Amino acid sequence: MGRATRELTGGIYFGEGPRWRDGRLWFSDFYAHAVKSVSLAGDLRTEFEIDDQPSGLGWAPDGSMLIVAQIKRQLLRRTPDGKITVHAELGHIADFHCNDMVVDSAGGAYVGNFGFDLDAEIAARGVPDVLANHPKAKLAYVAPDGTARVAATDMSFPNGSVITPDGKTLILGETLGAVLTAFDIGAGGALSNRRVWAPTTPAVPDGICLDADGAIWIANPIAPQCLRIAEGGAVLEVIDTGQPCFACMLGGEDRKTLFMLTAASSDHEAAAAAQTGKILVAEVDSPRAGRP
């Protein structure tokens, strides 16, 4: 018998970038062009809108929120008073839409991107061929002052990412590589010692979340699954999410509530046409890694 889940909320188009903060799960709803939040009571609200599709989210030490603007390939900064400005331009690094992000304790951000027009290539060639043959992408690092540079190259669709609580290791999902890849983090956000943390085949990683026991939950966008994976690749648990799962995050008061963001499709035309997106929750055994 699988772990029990419940639907926290529906009524969203396509949820991504979930982050737990101040008693609420914050997330991006792509096709509403909005950042939204929901409490464990299920009260969904729109926090603010932008003139783009928001994706990865995070906070700088001063309380400013960082928001990935997908299509314009920018990182936005929203100060606590609600003013939104462009924090960094990423068009010289990202070859197509920007996506997920993790923010370090200093306010630096690692931002992934598609690397190419995924929907168009899938339509032209089919999923198996795109998985086997695709342009590689560059991972961006945006310093706390907004300076952007290339942090890593030769990435197969860099997507969800986490930083270990000691700040020494970045682990990110390469969606089209079906792998979790780790790097050592050095001075100024520099990455080195690239290595495979865990293969994920037949699943592929979209959004990911690290727990206190050192395992990683991955959202599987090609199946109705959220999986808990150990370093090396052992699958520790699989939760049925009903429809494809695109992001996950641990939160709640004890950090043991697993939020799973699902939708019927990730195809941009289909996802924008109907609010099929849902957020499911399950109570799990190991809390989110890091500070409460």
HELIX and SHEET records of a PDB file:
HELIX    1   1 PHE A   30  ALA A   32  5                                   3    
HELIX    2   2 LEU A  118  ARG A  125  1                                   8    
HELIX    3   3 VAL A  127  ALA A  132  1                                   6    
HELIX    4   4 THR A  175  GLY A  177  5                                   3    
HELIX    5   5 ALA A  187  GLY A  189  5                                   3    
HELIX    6   6 HIS A  268  ALA A  273  1                                   6    
SHEET    1   A 4 ARG A   6  ILE A  12  0                                        
SHEET    2   A 4 GLY A 277  GLU A 283 -1                                        
SHEET    3   A 4 THR A 257  THR A 262 -1                                        
SHEET    4   A 4 CYS A 245  GLY A 251 -1                                        
SHEET    1   B 4 GLY A  15  ARG A  21  0                                        
SHEET    2   B 4 ARG A  24  ASP A  29 -1                                        
SHEET    3   B 4 ALA A  34  VAL A  38 -1                                        
SHEET    4   B 4 LEU A  44  GLU A  49 -1                                        
SHEET    1   C 4 PRO A  54  TRP A  59  0                                        
SHEET    2   C 4 MET A  65  ALA A  69 -1                                        
SHEET    3   C 4 GLN A  74  ARG A  78 -1                                        
SHEET    4   C 4 ILE A  84  GLU A  89 -1                                        
SHEET    1   D 4 CYS A  98  VAL A 103  0                                        
SHEET    2   D 4 ALA A 109  ASN A 113 -1                                        
SHEET    3   D 4 ALA A 137  VAL A 142 -1                                        
SHEET    4   D 4 ALA A 148  MET A 155 -1                                        
SHEET    1   E 4 PRO A 158  ILE A 163  0                                        
SHEET    2   E 4 THR A 169  GLU A 174 -1                                        
SHEET    3   E 4 VAL A 179  ILE A 185 -1                                        
SHEET    4   E 4 LEU A 191  PRO A 199 -1                                        
SHEET    1   F 4 ILE A 208  LEU A 210  0                                        
SHEET    2   F 4 ILE A 216  ASN A 220 -1                                        
SHEET    3   F 4 GLN A 225  ILE A 229 -1                                        
SHEET    4   F 4 VAL A 235  ASP A 240 -1                                        
END                                                                             
